[in-house]
Amino acid sequence: MTAPDSSALAAHRTEIDRIDRELLELLSERAGHAHAIGQLKGGTAAYRPEREAQILRRVSQENPGPLPEDAVQYIFRAIISACLALERRLRVAYLGPPGTFSHAALERHFGDLPDASPETSIDEVFRAVESGRADYAVVPVENSTEGAVGRTLDLMPQSTLKVCGEIELRVQQNLLSRAGDLAAIKCVYSHPQSFAQCQDWLLRHLPEAKRLPVASNAEAARLAAAEPAAAAIAGENAAVIYGLEVLVPHLEDEPNNTTRFWILGAQDVAPSGRDKTSLVLSAPNRPGAVYHLLEPFARNGVSMTRLESRPAKAGIWEYLFYVDVEGHEQDAGVRKALEELRQATAYVKVLGSYPAAGKLK
């Protein structure tokens, strides 16, 4: 093999050093402007989801390569997070303990600079923000394989929190254990949704193992770490945190298994140019009721992306309907549809308008 040209290598490395110095100067200049904006805004919200979404879309569109879009977005998210921390270090609550998919979603969106606050239940995640202990919450809302996360939906009608953003996370389930061999595993801990997402694999490979549901996948990993004959279904982060081996990777029955998370906060979010609006509705139990709920969207050219029903808990066979539509509530079509809905039904609550999630990573 021919030895590399040392003079050519030196020339490239000299250029990289020069570019690194320029990058550092530009980063410092950017941070200075971000800090000045924070001072001008005073006490208003430092985190602006619509502005962040616009920046990430712009750099993706203008990316000349050779770095892929995922890498460019990762770098700019880190820059945005670091500049945001100059104004104020955010506190973000999530379903803990560390190592859950909610934790992974939080780090995907906010980076590792915020103070991440692990909570013991989705109810406690809501309460952390409602009480002021946290600025924002990251909560799961639906999974592409198993559907809605009911507890998140059930809490939204009574909560004062608003949806400020969404995160879509590819969920790769792994069998974690200290056992070293499938034959030694007597029980498996995991969240019920993860069991459901891996049920075919479990039936084929661990039909005799007890399935023990717990509050989170990270809790499953913590418990499995203390039992030599136990395993957990969880993410790779949990294996690192709790000292477990990834015995079998990618157990999920559906290879494109994806979970959608909401970012909840106290603020309204301005239009970003590509948004969603989430709302909850009720309708009387009579023929055509659901049709009349949805008709205003069609009449005003608004595309509906999701419809979910949940028991209203106010009466037997009464339901609430959770709807996601394309567009911001300030957009003409969405605004007109909402006006018509408020005239047609007794209960309409906009849960939030927020930037639609970008391309899945």
C-alpha positions as CSV (number, residue, x, y, z in Angstrom):
1,M,0.0,0.0,0.0
2,T,1.3,3.4,-1.0
3,A,2.2,5.7,2.0
4,P,0.1,8.8,2.3
5,D,1.6,12.1,1.0
6,S,2.7,13.7,4.2
7,S,2.8,17.2,2.7
8,A,-0.8,16.8,1.5
9,L,-2.0,15.6,4.9
10,A,-0.3,18.5,6.6
11,A,-1.9,21.0,4.3
12,H,-5.4,19.5,5.0
13,R,-4.8,19.5,8.7
14,T,-3.6,23.1,8.6
15,E,-6.8,24.1,6.8
16,I,-8.9,22.2,9.4
17,D,-7.2,24.1,12.2
18,R,-7.9,27.4,10.4
19,I,-11.6,26.4,9.9
20,D,-11.9,25.3,13.5
21,R,-10.7,28.8,14.7
22,E,-13.2,30.5,12.4
23,L,-16.0,28.2,13.6
24,L,-15.2,29.0,17.2
25,E,-15.3,32.8,16.4
26,L,-18.6,32.4,14.6
27,L,-20.1,30.3,17.4
28,S,-19.0,33.0,19.9
29,E,-20.6,35.7,17.7
30,R,-23.8,33.7,17.4
31,A,-23.9,33.1,21.2
32,G,-23.5,36.8,21.8
33,H,-26.5,37.6,19.6
34,A,-28.6,34.9,21.3
35,H,-27.6,36.4,24.7
36,A,-28.6,39.9,23.6
37,I,-32.0,38.6,22.4
38,G,-32.5,37.0,25.7
39,Q,-31.9,40.3,27.5
40,L,-34.2,42.1,25.1
41,K,-37.0,39.6,25.7
42,G,-36.8,40.1,29.5
43,G,-38.9,37.5,31.3
44,T,-40.6,36.0,28.3
45,A,-40.0,32.3,27.4
46,A,-36.5,31.6,26.4
47,Y,-37.4,28.4,24.5
48,R,-39.1,29.3,21.2
49,P,-40.2,26.0,19.4
50,E,-41.3,27.8,16.2
51,R,-37.9,29.6,15.9
52,E,-36.0,26.4,16.5
53,A,-38.0,24.6,13.9
54,Q,-37.5,27.3,11.3
55,I,-33.7,27.2,11.9
56,L,-33.5,23.4,11.6
57,R,-35.6,23.4,8.4
58,R,-33.5,26.1,6.9
59,V,-30.1,24.5,7.6
60,S,-31.5,21.2,6.2
61,Q,-32.6,22.9,3.0
62,E,-29.3,24.8,2.6
63,N,-27.1,21.8,3.5
64,P,-24.6,21.4,0.6
65,G,-23.1,18.1,2.0
66,P,-21.2,15.9,2.4
67,L,-22.6,15.8,6.0
68,P,-26.0,14.1,6.0
69,E,-29.1,16.0,7.1
70,D,-29.3,14.0,10.4
71,A,-25.7,15.1,11.3
72,V,-26.4,18.7,10.4
73,Q,-29.6,18.8,12.5
74,Y,-27.8,17.2,15.4
75,I,-25.0,19.8,15.3
76,F,-27.4,22.7,15.1
77,R,-29.6,21.4,17.9
78,A,-26.5,21.3,20.1
79,I,-25.7,24.9,19.2
80,I,-29.2,26.1,19.8
81,S,-29.3,24.2,23.2
82,A,-26.0,25.8,24.3
83,C,-27.1,29.3,23.3
84,L,-30.4,28.8,25.1
85,A,-28.5,27.8,28.2
86,L,-26.9,31.2,28.2
87,E,-30.3,32.7,28.9
88,R,-31.5,30.2,31.4
89,R,-30.9,26.5,32.0
90,L,-34.2,24.8,31.3
91,R,-35.8,22.2,33.7
92,V,-37.5,19.4,31.7
93,A,-39.6,16.7,33.4
94,Y,-40.0,13.2,31.9
95,L,-41.1,9.7,32.9
96,G,-38.1,8.3,34.7
97,P,-35.9,6.9,35.8
98,P,-32.9,7.7,33.5
99,G,-32.7,5.4,30.5
100,T,-36.4,5.5,29.5
101,F,-37.5,6.2,25.9
102,S,-38.9,9.5,27.3
103,H,-35.4,10.3,28.5
104,A,-34.0,9.5,25.0
105,A,-36.7,11.8,23.4
106,L,-35.8,14.6,25.8
107,E,-32.1,14.4,24.9
108,R,-32.9,14.1,21.2
109,H,-34.8,17.4,21.3
110,F,-33.2,19.5,24.0
111,G,-29.7,17.9,24.2
112,D,-28.0,17.2,27.5
113,L,-27.7,20.8,28.8
114,P,-31.2,21.1,30.4
115,D,-31.7,19.9,34.0
116,A,-33.7,16.6,33.3
117,S,-36.1,15.8,36.1
118,P,-37.1,12.1,36.2
119,E,-40.7,11.5,37.6
120,T,-42.3,8.3,38.7
121,S,-45.5,8.6,36.6
122,I,-47.0,10.5,33.8
123,D,-49.2,12.2,36.3
124,E,-46.1,13.4,38.2
125,V,-44.6,14.7,34.9
126,F,-47.7,16.9,34.4
127,R,-47.6,18.1,38.1
128,A,-43.9,19.0,37.8
129,V,-44.7,21.7,35.2
130,E,-48.1,22.7,36.6
131,S,-46.5,23.4,40.0
132,G,-43.5,25.3,38.5
133,R,-40.9,22.6,39.5
134,A,-40.1,22.2,35.8
135,D,-40.4,24.5,32.7
136,Y,-41.4,21.8,30.2
137,A,-42.5,18.1,30.1
138,V,-41.9,15.4,27.6
139,V,-44.7,12.8,27.6
140,P,-45.5,9.9,25.2
141,V,-48.7,10.3,23.3
142,E,-48.9,7.5,20.8
143,N,-47.0,4.5,19.4
144,S,-47.1,3.4,15.7
145,T,-47.6,-0.2,16.8
146,E,-49.8,0.0,19.9
147,G,-51.7,3.3,19.5
148,A,-52.5,6.0,22.0
149,V,-50.9,6.4,25.4
150,G,-54.2,6.7,27.3
151,R,-53.0,8.4,30.5
152,T,-51.4,11.3,28.6
153,L,-54.7,11.9,26.7
154,D,-56.8,11.5,29.8
155,L,-54.9,14.2,31.6
156,M,-54.9,16.8,28.9
157,P,-58.6,18.0,29.1
158,Q,-58.1,19.0,32.8
159,S,-54.6,20.4,32.5
160,T,-53.6,24.0,32.0
161,L,-50.6,22.8,30.0
162,K,-50.3,23.3,26.2
163,V,-48.6,21.2,23.5
164,C,-45.5,23.2,22.5
165,G,-43.9,20.7,20.2
166,E,-43.6,17.0,19.2
167,I,-40.8,14.5,18.9
168,E,-40.8,11.3,16.9
169,L,-38.4,8.7,18.1
170,R,-37.7,5.3,16.5
171,V,-38.1,2.8,19.3
172,Q,-35.7,-0.1,19.2
173,Q,-36.4,-2.6,21.9
174,N,-33.6,-4.8,23.3
175,L,-33.4,-7.7,25.6
176,L,-31.0,-6.7,28.4
177,S,-29.7,-9.1,31.1
178,R,-26.7,-10.3,33.2
179,A,-27.7,-13.9,32.4
180,G,-25.5,-14.2,29.3
181,D,-27.9,-16.8,27.8
182,L,-31.6,-17.0,26.9
183,A,-31.9,-20.4,28.5
184,A,-31.1,-18.9,31.9
185,I,-33.8,-16.2,31.9
186,K,-36.8,-17.0,34.1
187,C,-38.6,-13.6,34.0
188,V,-38.7,-10.4,31.9
189,Y,-39.5,-7.0,33.2
190,S,-40.8,-4.2,31.0
191,H,-43.5,-1.6,30.4
192,P,-46.8,-3.0,29.2
193,Q,-46.5,-1.2,25.8
194,S,-43.0,-2.7,25.2
195,F,-44.4,-6.2,26.0
196,A,-47.1,-5.6,23.4
197,Q,-44.5,-4.3,20.8
198,C,-42.4,-7.5,21.2
199,Q,-45.1,-10.2,21.9
200,D,-44.3,-12.3,18.8
201,W,-40.6,-12.5,19.6
202,L,-41.4,-13.3,23.3
203,L,-43.8,-16.1,22.3
204,R,-41.1,-17.6,20.0
205,H,-38.0,-17.3,22.1
206,L,-39.1,-17.0,25.8
207,P,-42.5,-18.6,26.0
208,E,-42.0,-19.9,29.6
209,A,-40.5,-16.7,31.1
210,K,-42.8,-14.7,33.4
211,R,-43.7,-11.3,32.1
212,L,-43.6,-8.7,34.9
213,P,-45.0,-5.3,33.9
214,V,-43.4,-2.2,35.6
215,A,-43.9,1.6,35.3
216,S,-41.0,2.2,32.8
217,N,-38.4,0.4,30.8
218,A,-35.6,2.0,32.8
219,E,-37.2,0.6,36.0
220,A,-37.3,-2.8,34.3
221,A,-33.5,-2.5,33.6
222,R,-32.8,-1.5,37.2
223,L,-34.7,-4.5,38.5
224,A,-33.1,-6.9,36.0
225,A,-29.6,-5.7,37.0
226,A,-30.3,-7.0,40.6
227,E,-31.4,-10.5,39.4
228,P,-29.1,-12.9,37.5
229,A,-32.0,-14.8,36.0
230,A,-34.0,-11.8,35.0
231,A,-34.1,-9.7,31.8
232,A,-35.5,-6.4,30.8
233,I,-36.9,-5.0,27.5
234,A,-35.5,-1.5,27.2
235,G,-33.3,0.8,25.1
236,E,-29.6,0.7,24.7
237,N,-29.2,3.7,27.1
238,A,-30.7,1.7,29.9
239,A,-28.1,-1.1,29.3
240,V,-25.2,1.5,29.8
241,I,-26.8,3.1,32.8
242,Y,-27.6,-0.1,34.7
243,G,-24.6,-2.2,33.6
244,L,-26.5,-4.8,31.5
245,E,-25.5,-6.7,28.4
246,V,-27.6,-6.3,25.2
247,L,-28.4,-10.0,24.9
248,V,-30.7,-9.6,21.9
249,P,-31.1,-6.3,19.9
250,H,-34.1,-5.2,18.0
251,L,-36.9,-7.3,19.5
252,E,-39.7,-5.1,18.2
253,D,-42.2,-7.0,15.9
254,E,-42.6,-3.9,13.7
255,P,-39.2,-2.7,12.4
256,N,-40.5,0.9,11.9
257,N,-41.8,1.1,15.5
258,T,-42.0,4.8,16.4
259,T,-43.3,6.6,19.4
260,R,-44.5,10.2,19.3
261,F,-44.0,12.5,22.3
262,W,-45.5,15.9,23.2
263,I,-43.5,18.7,24.7
264,L,-45.8,20.4,27.2
265,G,-45.5,23.9,28.6
266,A,-47.4,27.0,29.7
267,Q,-46.9,29.1,26.5
268,D,-48.6,29.5,23.2
269,V,-46.4,28.9,20.2
270,A,-46.4,31.1,17.1
271,P,-46.7,29.7,13.6
272,S,-43.5,28.1,12.2
273,G,-44.7,27.6,8.7
274,R,-45.3,23.8,9.0
275,D,-47.5,23.1,12.1
276,K,-50.0,20.8,13.7
277,T,-52.9,21.7,15.9
278,S,-54.2,19.2,18.5
279,L,-57.7,19.5,20.1
280,V,-60.2,17.5,22.1
281,L,-63.9,17.5,21.3
282,S,-67.1,16.0,22.7
283,A,-70.3,15.2,20.9
284,P,-73.8,14.1,22.0
285,N,-74.6,10.4,21.6
286,R,-76.8,10.7,18.5
287,P,-76.7,9.6,14.8
288,G,-74.2,11.6,12.8
289,A,-72.6,13.3,15.8
290,V,-69.0,12.4,14.8
291,Y,-69.7,13.4,11.2
292,H,-70.8,16.9,12.3
293,L,-67.6,17.2,14.4
294,L,-65.4,16.5,11.5
295,E,-67.3,18.3,8.7
296,P,-65.9,21.8,9.5
297,F,-62.4,20.6,8.8
298,A,-63.3,19.2,5.4
299,R,-65.4,22.3,4.5
300,N,-62.4,24.6,5.3
301,G,-59.8,22.5,3.5
302,V,-58.1,21.3,6.7
303,S,-56.4,17.9,6.6
304,M,-56.9,15.7,9.7
305,T,-54.0,13.5,10.6
306,R,-55.3,11.7,13.6
307,L,-58.6,10.8,15.4
308,E,-58.7,9.0,18.7
309,S,-61.7,8.4,21.0
310,R,-61.4,8.0,24.8
311,P,-64.2,7.5,27.5
312,A,-65.1,10.8,28.9
313,K,-65.5,9.5,32.4
314,A,-68.5,11.9,32.8
315,G,-71.1,9.3,31.9
316,I,-71.5,5.8,30.6
317,W,-70.8,5.5,26.8
318,E,-69.8,9.2,26.6
319,Y,-66.6,9.9,24.7
320,L,-64.0,12.5,24.0
321,F,-62.5,12.8,20.6
322,Y,-58.8,13.7,20.2
323,V,-58.0,15.2,16.8
324,D,-54.8,16.3,15.1
325,V,-55.0,18.6,12.0
326,E,-52.4,20.1,9.8
327,G,-51.9,23.9,10.2
328,H,-51.7,26.4,13.1
329,E,-54.8,27.7,14.9
330,Q,-54.0,31.1,13.5
331,D,-54.2,29.8,9.9
332,A,-57.3,31.0,8.1
333,G,-58.7,27.5,7.4
334,V,-58.0,26.1,10.9
335,R,-59.4,29.3,12.6
336,K,-62.6,29.1,10.6
337,A,-63.1,25.4,11.3
338,L,-62.6,26.0,15.0
339,E,-65.2,28.8,15.0
340,E,-67.7,26.5,13.4
341,L,-66.9,23.7,15.8
342,R,-67.5,26.0,18.8
343,Q,-70.9,26.8,17.4
344,A,-71.8,23.1,16.7
345,T,-70.7,21.4,19.9
346,A,-70.6,22.1,23.6
347,Y,-66.9,21.3,24.3
348,V,-63.9,22.2,22.2
349,K,-60.4,22.6,23.7
350,V,-57.3,23.4,21.7
351,L,-54.5,21.5,23.3
352,G,-51.9,23.5,21.3
353,S,-50.5,24.5,17.9
354,Y,-46.9,23.6,17.4
355,P,-44.2,22.8,14.8
356,A,-44.7,19.4,13.2
357,A,-41.9,17.0,13.8
358,G,-39.2,16.8,11.2
359,K,-37.8,13.8,9.3
360,L,-37.4,10.8,11.5
361,K,-33.8,10.1,12.6
